[in-house]
Amino acid sequence: MRAARLIRMALLIQSNPGLTAAALARELGISERTVIRDAQALQEAGVPVRSERGRVGGYFLAAGYRTRLTTLRPSEAETLFLSGLPSALRDLGLSDAAETARLKLTATLLPSVRQAAESSVRRFHLDAPAWFREPATPELLPELARAVWADRAVELSYAGPARDGAPASAVARVVEPYGLVLKAGTWYAVVRVPGKREEHDGGWRTYRVDRITALGPVHGAEGPFVRDPAFELAAHWEAGSAAFARALLRTTVTIRLTGQGLRRLPAVVDGAAVADALASASAPDPVGLVTLELPAESEDVAFDQLARLGADAEVLAPARLRARFRERAAALAALYGADPQEACPGEAEDQR
């Protein structure tokens, strides 16, 4: 474990001369004291690491020194070749470049390592889109990706979703595209609106790329925009996704569940809702029933979700939702209480 960390530290210093102890600690997930000890260990192993104090100080390797730790092991090559996502590269217009890079990398590997890398490609494949939905590549995605690579501000038009029968609203604005995210087969653009940086959300916006209807350069803009050095796409997306999921939960439903219903609940409702619901759960009553408060997006969504639990879930409140389940139960009782031949007299006559 420590040996792998020392290798990573040496490669980090080689790739980014001047990294501070604090920066290395963040990258390696260790304390600054451990960074100092690891630097001493590298020196004792013959790696000429030196530290410099001052405003432009940090850790460096001796001038002209290059580590010989860059040879890939078979397991590392397997992991590297698994990291590609063919469908995403194709959508971004990078499949040719990625294939060329893969061939160049393959050519530099030892035969044993090359075989391990090619073997992983034959054994594993990541299919990102969800089932029962044909993924479509947004027409403007490659152009937007080029703007992301170049840190180039763009002017876009965005059609928001239709709400309550009203037509979709169109928005036109200048944005700084920071990154692209592929989530369950759908591409999203994480952007920053320059004029709204002082707002509580920092001016950050997330747009579905397939709703971007027009995209073009900003007239009069010179050169790339200055990226926020503290921005990390993965962390921003994770935090935004969690906040978005919770923001959707606008109503609360009181339900009583059997043990089976409690076990099945995570399979039918949102993960954030499940966590909050379980935190509110009562102790089982004498017959094993548990009462809890379930956050839900709306009564309609709660009806569709809880209907899948059948008799293992009883809605106690709100009264309007309980009435809907009572009506559904009566309709099912009437449907299944009748003899199927009596329910379809025309079909019975045809059979005679």
MOWOCOR-V667999 format. One line per field, one symbol per residue. ss: DSSP state (H for helix, E for strand, - for the rest). psi: psi as a letter, one per 40 degrees, with the letter a starting at -180 (. if undefined). A space follows every 50 residues. Layout:
ss->???
psi->???
This chain:
ss->-HHHHHHHHHHHHHH---E-HHHHHHHH---HHHHHHHHHHHHH----EE EE-----EEEE------------HHHHHHHHH---HHHHHH---HHHHHH HHHHHHHH--HHHHHHHHHHHHH-----------------HHHHHHHHHH ---EEEEEE---E--E---EEEEEEEEEEEEEE--EEEEEEE-HHH---- ---EEEEEHHHEEEEEE---------------HHHHHHHHHHHHHHH--- EEEEEEE-HHHHHHHHHH--HHHHHHHHH----------EEEEEEE--HH HHHHHHH--HHHEEEEE-HHHHHHHHHHHHHHHHHHH--HHHH-HHHHHH H-
psi->dddddddddddddddghehidddddddefiidddddddddddddeehghi ihiidfaahiiihehhifeehhiddddddddeeigddddddefedddddd dddddddeiidddddddddddedihhhdiiifhhihhhdeddddddddde fhiihihhhiiihfeiihhhhhihihhdiihhhfehhihhihhdefdeid eeehihihdeeheihiihhehhiiihiheehhddddddddddddddddge ihhhihiidddddedeeeiidddddddddeiiihadeeihhihhiididd dddddddeebeehhhdiidddddddddddddddddeeihddddgdddddd d.
